[in-house]
Amino acid sequence: MAGLLFGTCGIPYSARIPESFVSGIERLKELGLDCMEIKFPQPLTTVGPNIVRETAARLGVKLSAHAPYSLNFNASSRHDIRLSQRRLIEIARIASSWGVKSVTFHPAFYLGKSPEKAYNKVKKHLGKVLNTLEKEESSVRIRPETTGKIDQLGTLEEVVSLCAERRELAPAIHFAHLYARTGGFNSHQEFTSILHWLERRLGRAALDDIHIYICGISYDEGGECKHLNLEESDFNYGELLQALKDFDVKGVVICESPNLEADALLLKEAYTRG
């Protein structure tokens, strides 16, 4: 993959047809952006997956997907865990039909368990999902995401450890979530330390096919409160972009700011200009 690709979490607001993936892909190309993440659940048009896949390939727009936030591999009931397993498998199958190679998800809430116990439970139940997809010879990469609230499993250590244990996994690094969760990770030196650590734990391949989320963010003692436009937040995206450039990181940058394509363009322009 050559360089970093910049795009939106969901269909851009300025798409001609608001709920059309094809229209979203076409609008991203018009704007000069490179990728789009499909959010599940999201209203779907009657356009078939072949048309979406072919449109994205023709216009050179890379697609990824995000599973529902309701998944919880540390749920209290077996029913809820099995539901999470089925939903993630189903989404991986759907994503594959759309030409998507990467599906991000939030692993779990702690629900009063110690982080260690929650981690082990998530690893066990997620493992069954990965085993099923492996048997199906799925080409979709599953990506646990760093989460923004302190009651969620999803620290940088937890996410990277899961990925180190299962080769089918790769991290989705939401830098604004890390900032909201810790109050740190907001300087060039700290961003550099994360990239160094990723390379050390997962190898250079982790930096050559990275999946990143960037947005402005507000937070309190519990972590993330809400996403903000980049210029309304004190998240230091400029120094993050410089660190990514310093390490020659390759992959996908998904913007989750409320003004979506405007901030995605801001990020791409700042990266290109810097």
NUDREN-870384 format. One line per 4 residues: number of its first residue (from 0); their letters; for each residue x, y, z of C-alpha. Coordinates in pm, 1 decimal. Layout:
residues N
NUM = A = X:Y:Z; ... .
This chain:
residues 274
0 = MAGL = 0.0:0.0:0.0; 144.5:333.4:-105.5; 134.0:606.9:157.7; -159.6:705.2:373.7 .
4 = LFGT = -518.7:711.0:250.1; -762.0:962.2:401.3; -1137.8:929.5:418.1; -1458.1:929.3:618.0 .
8 = CGIP = -1638.6:714.6:871.2; -1959.1:664.8:676.1; -2106.3:824.4:366.1; -1998.7:1190.1:333.5 .
12 = YSAR = -2273.2:1438.4:414.4; -2237.8:1605.7:76.7; -2309.6:1286.2:-118.9; -2581.1:1335.8:-380.0 .
16 = IPES = -2785.6:1045.5:-237.2; -2737.0:1043.4:142.8; -2789.0:669.0:202.1; -2616.3:539.8:-111.4 .
20 = FVSG = -2273.2:381.9:-78.9; -2215.9:430.0:-451.1; -2301.9:799.7:-423.2; -2071.1:825.1:-120.6 .
24 = IERL = -1782.4:666.6:-308.8; -1836.8:897.0:-604.7; -1845.5:1204.7:-380.3; -1525.1:1104.4:-202.3 .
28 = KELG = -1351.0:1073.3:-537.3; -1478.9:1418.3:-638.0; -1340.4:1564.4:-314.5; -1000.6:1401.8:-362.8 .
32 = LDCM = -1037.1:1163.6:-68.4; -928.7:801.6:-77.3; -1134.1:573.2:147.5; -1465.4:520.3:324.1 .
36 = EIKF = -1568.8:312.7:622.6; -1907.8:141.7:608.9; -2082.9:159.2:945.2; -2305.0:-128.5:1054.4 .
40 = PQPL = -2592.3:-106.8:1109.4; -2650.3:156.8:844.7; -2944.9:195.1:605.4; -2869.0:13.7:282.6 .
44 = TTVG = -2998.2:99.8:-60.7; -3115.6:-164.7:-305.3; -2786.2:-138.4:-493.9; -2613.0:-476.3:-487.3 .
48 = PNIV = -2266.8:-541.4:-345.6; -2116.1:-601.4:-688.8; -2193.3:-243.2:-796.1; -2042.8:-101.1:-476.1 .
52 = RETA = -1733.5:-318.8:-507.6; -1688.4:-235.6:-875.0; -1744.0:138.8:-820.3; -1485.1:149.0:-542.0 .
56 = ARLG = -1234.1:-44.5:-752.3; -1293.8:169.7:-1060.4; -1252.7:497.6:-871.8; -968.6:376.7:-648.9 .
60 = VKLS = -1156.1:428.2:-320.2; -1064.3:177.9:-48.7; -1348.4:42.9:167.9; -1342.0:-73.9:528.9 .
64 = AHAP = -1620.1:-151.2:777.1; -1708.8:-98.3:1143.6; -1920.8:-348.3:1337.5; -2204.8:-230.2:1566.5 .
68 = YSLN = -2098.8:-78.8:1897.2; -2332.4:-320.7:2077.8; -2090.0:-612.3:2044.7; -1956.3:-729.0:2380.6 .
72 = FNAS = -1736.2:-1037.9:2410.5; -1740.0:-999.2:2789.1; -2120.0:-998.4:2818.6; -2279.6:-1152.9:3126.9 .
76 = SRHD = -2503.0:-1398.6:2937.5; -2407.4:-1671.5:2692.7; -2687.4:-1554.3:2466.1; -2535.4:-1206.1:2433.5 .
80 = IRLS = -2188.5:-1345.9:2370.3; -2318.1:-1580.6:2102.1; -2508.4:-1290.4:1947.6; -2187.2:-1086.0:1935.7 .
84 = QRRL = -2004.6:-1378.1:1776.6; -2274.9:-1428.5:1514.4; -2293.5:-1057.8:1432.9; -1918.1:-1022.3:1380.6 .
88 = IEIA = -1905.2:-1333.3:1160.8; -2206.1:-1209.3:962.2; -2050.6:-866.1:910.9; -1720.5:-1018.8:799.1 .
92 = RIAS = -1910.7:-1221.2:540.7; -2108.8:-919.4:420.5; -1795.2:-705.4:413.8; -1618.1:-962.5:197.9 .
96 = SWGV = -1901.2:-949.5:-57.1; -1853.7:-570.2:-77.5; -1481.2:-606.1:-138.5; -1396.4:-494.3:214.9 .
100 = KSVT = -1079.4:-641.4:368.1; -1089.9:-483.6:715.8; -1360.2:-485.4:988.3; -1313.2:-285.1:1309.8 .
104 = FHPA = -1502.5:-353.5:1634.4; -1512.2:-252.1:2000.9; -1425.2:-567.8:2198.5; -1610.4:-531.4:2529.8 .
108 = FYLG = -1705.5:-350.4:2848.2; -1538.6:-461.2:3170.8; -1876.3:-493.1:3351.6; -1715.0:-501.9:3694.9 .
112 = KSPE = -1459.2:-768.9:3606.0; -1089.2:-707.7:3641.1; -918.8:-607.6:3314.7; -727.9:-937.2:3318.6 .
116 = KAYN = -1042.3:-1151.6:3352.1; -1227.3:-948.7:3090.0; -931.1:-977.0:2852.7; -913.3:-1355.0:2887.1 .
120 = KVKK = -1287.1:-1389.3:2829.4; -1271.1:-1170.2:2519.7; -975.0:-1366.7:2384.7; -1160.9:-1695.1:2431.7 .
124 = HLGK = -1487.7:-1592.0:2268.8; -1327.1:-1388.5:1993.4; -1108.0:-1688.3:1916.6; -1415.8:-1887.0:1813.0 .
128 = VLNT = -1506.2:-1615.1:1563.6; -1156.9:-1619.1:1417.5; -1157.4:-1999.6:1395.1; -1484.6:-1990.8:1200.2 .
132 = LEKE = -1356.9:-1727.3:957.6; -1031.8:-1918.4:914.5; -1223.4:-2234.8:819.2; -1414.9:-2028.5:563.8 .
136 = ESSV = -1081.9:-1898.1:430.6; -1200.3:-1542.6:483.6; -965.6:-1270.9:360.9; -1116.4:-1012.2:597.4 .
140 = RIRP = -886.4:-877.4:870.5; -1060.6:-825.1:1206.8; -940.4:-518.5:1398.8; -1006.4:-453.7:1770.0 .
144 = ETTG = -1015.1:-79.3:1831.5; -862.9:126.8:2110.8; -1164.7:261.3:2298.3; -1230.5:598.1:2460.3 .
148 = KIDQ = -1406.8:516.7:2788.2; -1227.9:376.0:3089.4; -1503.8:118.1:3149.7; -1435.4:-37.0:2807.6 .
152 = LGTL = -1175.2:-298.3:2726.5; -956.1:-133.5:2466.3; -637.3:12.4:2608.3; -341.9:22.3:2370.8 .
156 = EEVV = -182.0:-266.7:2561.9; -498.3:-478.8:2547.7; -555.3:-424.2:2176.3; -194.7:-489.4:2077.4 .
160 = SLCA = -173.4:-796.0:2303.3; -481.3:-946.7:2136.5; -322.2:-887.7:1797.3; 9.6:-1037.5:1907.9 .
164 = ERRE = -170.2:-1357.6:2011.8; -373.6:-1407.2:1693.2; -223.9:-1340.9:1350.6; -573.6:-1290.4:1205.4 .
168 = LAPA = -608.4:-971.4:1410.5; -461.4:-627.7:1348.2; -506.8:-314.2:1559.9; -732.3:-19.0:1487.1 .
172 = IHFA = -565.2:272.7:1663.9; -804.5:553.7:1754.7; -561.5:820.3:1868.4; -829.5:1056.9:2000.7 .
176 = HLYA = -968.2:772.4:2214.0; -624.4:712.2:2362.5; -601.7:1081.7:2446.3; -948.0:1091.2:2604.5 .
180 = RTGG = -883.2:775.5:2803.2; -544.5:874.0:2944.6; -508.8:1251.3:2912.7; -177.1:1174.3:2741.1 .
184 = FNSH = -69.5:1056.4:2398.6; -104.1:1407.1:2259.9; 246.7:1509.0:2159.2; 491.5:1420.1:1885.0 .
188 = QEFT = 711.2:1235.6:2134.4; 417.4:1030.5:2265.8; 287.4:952.9:1916.1; 638.4:843.7:1822.8 .
192 = SILH = 655.6:614.9:2126.0; 331.0:444.3:2017.4; 462.9:380.7:1667.7; 794.4:250.2:1802.0 .
196 = WLER = 604.9:16.9:2033.8; 371.6:-108.4:1760.4; 667.5:-192.7:1541.8; 846.1:-367.9:1825.8 .
200 = RLGR = 542.4:-576.8:1928.8; 387.1:-653.5:1589.4; 664.9:-593.7:1337.4; 704.3:-343.8:1057.1 .
204 = AALD = 397.1:-491.0:886.6; 181.5:-320.1:1152.1; 299.7:19.7:1025.3; 272.8:-76.4:659.0 .
208 = DIHI = -98.3:-163.5:686.4; -226.5:53.3:969.8; -586.7:152.0:1040.8; -616.3:485.7:1221.2 .
212 = YICG = -903.0:701.7:1348.8; -861.6:1074.7:1406.9; -1109.5:1336.4:1528.6; -1143.2:1609.2:1784.9 .
216 = ISYD = -1269.0:1489.9:2122.5; -1398.0:1606.1:2458.8; -1353.5:1398.9:2773.3; -1392.1:1387.5:3149.4 .
220 = EGGE = -1280.3:1153.1:3428.9; -1464.3:865.5:3258.8; -1287.5:919.1:2929.4; -1455.8:1007.1:2600.3 .
224 = CKHL = -1764.5:1231.5:2607.1; -1816.0:1312.9:2240.6; -1635.3:1369.5:1914.3; -1559.9:1726.9:1809.0 .
228 = NLEE = -1444.2:1901.5:1496.7; -1065.5:1909.2:1490.0; -1038.1:2286.8:1525.4; -1272.5:2280.9:1829.1 .
232 = SDFN = -1056.0:2033.3:2019.2; -711.2:2041.2:2175.1; -616.8:1709.7:2016.1; -279.0:1768.3:1852.9 .
236 = YGEL = -346.6:1616.8:1512.5; -65.5:1811.9:1345.5; 204.1:1644.4:1553.2; 37.9:1305.7:1500.3 .
240 = LQAL = 51.1:1354.9:1123.4; 418.4:1448.4:1150.0; 493.4:1133.6:1349.1; 313.2:922.0:1088.4 .
244 = KDFD = 520.9:1087.1:818.6; 844.7:1040.0:1014.8; 778.3:664.9:1033.1; 662.4:641.5:671.5 .
248 = VKGV = 341.2:479.2:795.7; 113.0:332.8:529.7; -255.2:249.2:552.8; -587.6:414.6:620.8 .
252 = VICE = -681.5:727.2:819.6; -1053.9:749.9:894.4; -1195.6:1082.6:1010.5; -1474.8:1064.7:1271.5 .
256 = SPNL = -1525.7:1436.3:1331.2; -1884.6:1566.3:1316.8; -1804.5:1764.2:1001.6; -1665.2:1444.9:847.1 .
260 = EADA = -1539.7:1516.9:493.9; -1428.2:1871.8:583.3; -1193.1:1742.1:853.8; -1087.3:1445.9:638.3 .
264 = LLLK = -976.5:1698.0:375.8; -809.2:1910.0:643.4; -609.1:1604.4:754.8; -508.4:1504.9:404.4 .
268 = EAYT = -407.6:1858.0:312.2; -209.1:1904.5:633.8; -31.1:1571.8:580.4; 49.7:1652.5:218.6 .
272 = RG = 160.5:2004.5:300.2; 363.6:1923.0:613.2 .
